[in-house]
Amino acid sequence: MTSEVLDELVAYAPSSSQAFSMNASAKAIWELCDGTRSIEDLCRELSEAAGARPEDLRADVQNAVDHMLELGLLTIAEP
């Protein structure tokens, strides 16, 4: 469950019963995490909006996805 508050996104993680606020960058990453894109895909799509090279975004995108997984905001589906 999510709600938009000003320019941030608040996402609720049912596994921990906690809500987390995401800034614009985290929100953009979270919205692209639909289960069909790889980290490389995310970087490519975000690079267009950020005006940066995909490889320059890789570490930040990976860290954000890892953090969202730890918080229970994302899950990895079994094939």
PyMOL commands that set and color helices and strands:
alter all, ss='L'
color gray80, all
select helices_A, chain A and resi 24-32+39-50+54-71
alter helices_A, ss='H'
color red, helices_A
select strands_A, chain A and resi 2-5+8-13+18-22
alter strands_A, ss='S'
color yellow, strands_A
deselect
rebuild
show_as cartoon
